[in-house]
Amino acid sequence: MSVVLLTGLVMAACGGGDDPPELSPAGEEGRQIAADNSCGACHGNNGQGASGPAWIGLLGSERELTDGTVLTADRDYIVRSILNPSSEVVGGFVIRMPENTLTDDEARLVATYIEELAG
């Protein structure tokens, strides 16, 4: 089965039916970085997932990788996945996450946004 990386942990601006969660300044900055990088095309406009994994409910969830490894999606995993999309590939997706040019700081801000989507 083909896969997509659980990385593009970057998504487009919140929009659509549900109200977006209240975000901290760092979370809002991460949301904007995600929007600027068009990640909502795969991760959904509200983090609900689409051709890529959902961000809502990601933090603290177990992820099974293509090599059979199961890990918990903590902050370090999220940042690592953003910075190196091919390092830990989540099974079950058709499209692979593309490499990106985000800095360490930008990846941490996007991770903050993803964390805040959990409520």
Protein Blocks (a to p, Z undefined) as FASTA:
>chain_A
ZZdddfklpccddedjbdcddddfklmmmmmmmmmnopmmmnopnlnopjbccfehkgop
acddfkopacdddfklmmmmmmmmmlpccehiabdcdddfbdfklmmmmmmmmmmmnZZ
